[in-house]
Amino acid sequence: MGYDCDLLVVGAGAAGTMAAGQAARRGASVLLFDKNARIGRKLMITGKGRCNVTNNCGRDRFLEAVRRNPRFLYSAFDAFPPQEVMRFFEEQGVPLKTERGARVFPVSDRAVDIVDALRRFDDANGVRFRQNRVLSLLTREGVVTGVSTADGGRFSARTVLLATGGLSYPLTGSTGDGYRLAESAGHTVLPAAASLTALITEEPWCGELMGLSLKNVTLTLKKGKKVLFSELGELMFTHFGISGPLVLSASSYIDGDCSDYALFIDLKPGLDPGRLDARLLRDWDEMKNRAFINSLDRLLPRALAPVVVSLSGIDAKTQVNAVTREQRASLAALLKALPLTVCSLRPVEEAVVTRGGVKTSEVSPKTMESKLVKGLYFAGELLDLDAVTGGFNLQIAFSTGYLAGISAAGAILEMQNQGNEEHRG
Ligand SMILES: Cc1cc2nc3c(=O)[nH]c(=O)nc-3n(C[C@H](O)[C@H](O)[C@H](O)COP(=O)(O)OP(=O)(O)OC[C@H]3O[C@@H](n4cnc5c(N)ncnc54)[C@H](O)[C@@H]3O)c2cc1C
């Protein structure tokens, strides 16, 4: 039987473009389909347009950053670790730099350079790109045979890779088609939900502080007494609650009922309670007759002071020299752990990453091939894998894409060799 291609890749995002080029480089004829006219639409908006392309870390740090199913990624990580991803882009003519937290960006701060590099790599290896929306998978007796497309086309392929992404930012093309395609092949798809997203909080004062950004604060997320997340960084108040880098990372630890979780902001992480108390005493010593409401300007952003005053339970009009030692201690405790109540996560469409997806136990971690349908491969966010911020999610896409691409190319070579053997026989 003549095939339209050896490998048909559905989805030209980070995972699909990497897989397509790697397979083509190893001799496979590759068709790359995306419903968008151009490749890498989501990549273009990553890292606020700068693209945090990977994290320059070792395996342990990487696996620690992966929130769901990290062990599934051992082989993919080893096949294409961050240092190889970096080498790949540098070889494609994109100089990189490493910033705080080992986050890697193009020196140009332009995500488009990463997309162009992938396009050049795919072009140079003969990948044929087509704008096409894949509607269904074609299979026969447990073996994939091709796909059909929205315009009524049918394409035969020896192998098919699904790299259609998750459900986040659907305007980029990631609308969950891959979940339906995987299910049609008999795969279990775990419900998609938001990971790395802003949080809706109960406290009305968050909305009143909309636009206020806090730098160098520590956000702590607890479930019961257990601290799940505690990091220093930046957060901001919005009309619905809180957002920003710290909040996104904390959100990936929230699973199920939000009322089980408690959030605290340490507004003065650089001062332990004793030093904070001394600082309050020193400040207030210089403003003896001032009312409590007007006494926190040196310590806090102006807009936040009335909120802290009202939560402290100390009468706003009290003169600072009349504030008791106990009241000062409880104020210090409040500044070290301002409590917030999480109502819910923002919807998955607004999340940076989708949690849930194709169940990893039904996919071979050594090849990314389906354990249910021969010749069907998976890569990227479509799988039930997600990580915290820092370049780890793109690393997941590149590692799994790479492994799927080289595995499919290897399988194709084997099929061709078998065909030759049978022919000779
Ligand atoms: C705003 C934002 C910023 C981010 N910043 C970063 C960052 O800096 N660093 C980081 O590591 N991660 C970041 N991420 C996460 C990262 O972008 C994703 O995890 C990653 O792009 C997933 O790659 P993917 O190839 O699996 O899917 P995608 O990049 O989503 O690609 C999937 C492709 O499949 C196509 N497709 C879908 N269905 C079909 C169909 N039926 N037929 C044909 N084509 C189809 C889509 O059009 C899309 O192009 C960010 C995400 C967002 C939303």
The ligand as an SDF file (V2000), in Angstrom:
LIG
                    3D

 53 58  0  0  0  0  0  0  0  0999 V2000
    0.0860   32.7310   27.8590 C   0  0  0  0  0  0  0  0  0  0  0  0
    0.9490   31.5100   27.9780 C   0  0  0  0  0  0  0  0  0  0  0  0
    2.2950   31.6520   28.2650 C   0  0  0  0  0  0  0  0  0  0  0  0
    3.1020   30.5230   28.3970 C   0  0  0  0  0  0  0  0  0  0  0  0
    4.4360   30.7100   28.6570 N   0  0  0  0  0  0  0  0  0  0  0  0
    5.2290   29.6280   28.7930 C   0  0  0  0  0  0  0  0  0  0  0  0
    6.6370   29.7880   28.9840 C   0  0  0  0  0  0  0  0  0  0  0  0
    7.1740   30.8960   28.9220 O   0  0  0  0  0  0  0  0  0  0  0  0
    7.3780   28.6660   29.1950 N   0  0  0  0  0  0  0  0  0  0  0  0
    6.8250   27.4110   29.2000 C   0  0  0  0  0  0  0  0  0  0  0  0
    7.5540   26.4390   29.4230 O   0  0  0  0  0  0  0  0  0  0  0  0
    5.5090   27.2320   28.9540 N   0  0  0  0  0  0  0  0  0  0  0  0
    4.7190   28.2970   28.7380 C   0  0  0  0  0  0  0  0  0  0  0  0
    3.3820   28.1190   28.4690 N   0  0  0  0  0  0  0  0  0  0  0  0
    2.8780   26.7400   28.3060 C   0  0  0  0  0  0  0  0  0  0  0  0
    3.2960   26.1890   26.9340 C   0  0  0  0  0  0  0  0  0  0  0  0
    3.0570   27.1840   25.9610 O   0  0  0  0  0  0  0  0  0  0  0  0
    2.5280   24.9150   26.5620 C   0  0  0  0  0  0  0  0  0  0  0  0
    2.6360   23.9800   27.5900 O   0  0  0  0  0  0  0  0  0  0  0  0
    3.0780   24.3270   25.2630 C   0  0  0  0  0  0  0  0  0  0  0  0
    2.9520   25.2700   24.2120 O   0  0  0  0  0  0  0  0  0  0  0  0
    2.3650   23.0480   24.8770 C   0  0  0  0  0  0  0  0  0  0  0  0
    2.8540   22.6340   23.6290 O   0  0  0  0  0  0  0  0  0  0  0  0
    2.0360   21.6130   22.7330 P   0  0  0  0  0  0  0  0  0  0  0  0
    2.8310   21.4720   21.4740 O   0  0  0  0  0  0  0  0  0  0  0  0
    1.6990   20.4100   23.4850 O   0  0  0  0  0  0  0  0  0  0  0  0
    0.6430   22.3470   22.4190 O   0  0  0  0  0  0  0  0  0  0  0  0
    0.3290   23.7330   21.6700 P   0  0  0  0  0  0  0  0  0  0  0  0
    1.5210   24.6070   21.6830 O   0  0  0  0  0  0  0  0  0  0  0  0
   -0.9240   24.1990   22.2790 O   0  0  0  0  0  0  0  0  0  0  0  0
    0.0810   23.2970   20.1560 O   0  0  0  0  0  0  0  0  0  0  0  0
   -1.0150   22.5210   19.7680 C   0  0  0  0  0  0  0  0  0  0  0  0
   -1.3260   22.8170   18.3050 C   0  0  0  0  0  0  0  0  0  0  0  0
   -2.2960   21.8650   17.8410 O   0  0  0  0  0  0  0  0  0  0  0  0
   -3.1660   22.5110   16.9230 C   0  0  0  0  0  0  0  0  0  0  0  0
   -4.3920   21.7430   16.8210 N   0  0  0  0  0  0  0  0  0  0  0  0
   -5.3020   21.4970   17.8050 C   0  0  0  0  0  0  0  0  0  0  0  0
   -6.2950   20.7080   17.3290 N   0  0  0  0  0  0  0  0  0  0  0  0
   -6.0080   20.4540   16.0180 C   0  0  0  0  0  0  0  0  0  0  0  0
   -6.6690   19.7240   15.0030 C   0  0  0  0  0  0  0  0  0  0  0  0
   -7.8110   19.0680   15.2190 N   0  0  0  0  0  0  0  0  0  0  0  0
   -6.1040   19.6690   13.7680 N   0  0  0  0  0  0  0  0  0  0  0  0
   -4.9220   20.3400   13.5200 C   0  0  0  0  0  0  0  0  0  0  0  0
   -4.2760   21.0470   14.4470 N   0  0  0  0  0  0  0  0  0  0  0  0
   -4.8070   21.1110   15.6940 C   0  0  0  0  0  0  0  0  0  0  0  0
   -3.3510   23.9060   17.5310 C   0  0  0  0  0  0  0  0  0  0  0  0
   -3.7640   24.8230   16.5630 O   0  0  0  0  0  0  0  0  0  0  0  0
   -1.9650   24.1820   18.1020 C   0  0  0  0  0  0  0  0  0  0  0  0
   -1.1740   24.9300   17.1850 O   0  0  0  0  0  0  0  0  0  0  0  0
    2.5580   29.2180   28.2600 C   0  0  0  0  0  0  0  0  0  0  0  0
    1.2100   29.0890   27.9450 C   0  0  0  0  0  0  0  0  0  0  0  0
    0.4090   30.2120   27.7840 C   0  0  0  0  0  0  0  0  0  0  0  0
   -1.0320   30.0270   27.4240 C   0  0  0  0  0  0  0  0  0  0  0  0
  1  2  1  0
  2  3  1  0
  2 52  2  0
  3  4  2  0
  4  5  1  0
  4 50  1  0
  5  6  2  0
  6  7  1  0
  6 13  1  0
  7  8  2  0
  7  9  1  0
  9 10  1  0
 10 11  2  0
 10 12  1  0
 12 13  2  0
 13 14  1  0
 14 15  1  0
 14 50  1  0
 15 16  1  0
 16 17  1  0
 16 18  1  0
 18 19  1  0
 18 20  1  0
 20 21  1  0
 20 22  1  0
 22 23  1  0
 23 24  1  0
 24 25  2  0
 24 26  1  0
 24 27  1  0
 27 28  1  0
 28 29  2  0
 28 30  1  0
 28 31  1  0
 31 32  1  0
 32 33  1  0
 33 34  1  0
 33 48  1  0
 34 35  1  0
 35 36  1  0
 35 46  1  0
 36 37  1  0
 36 45  1  0
 37 38  2  0
 38 39  1  0
 39 40  1  0
 39 45  2  0
 40 41  1  0
 40 42  2  0
 42 43  1  0
 43 44  2  0
 44 45  1  0
 46 47  1  0
 46 48  1  0
 48 49  1  0
 50 51  2  0
 51 52  1  0
 52 53  1  0
M  END
$$$$
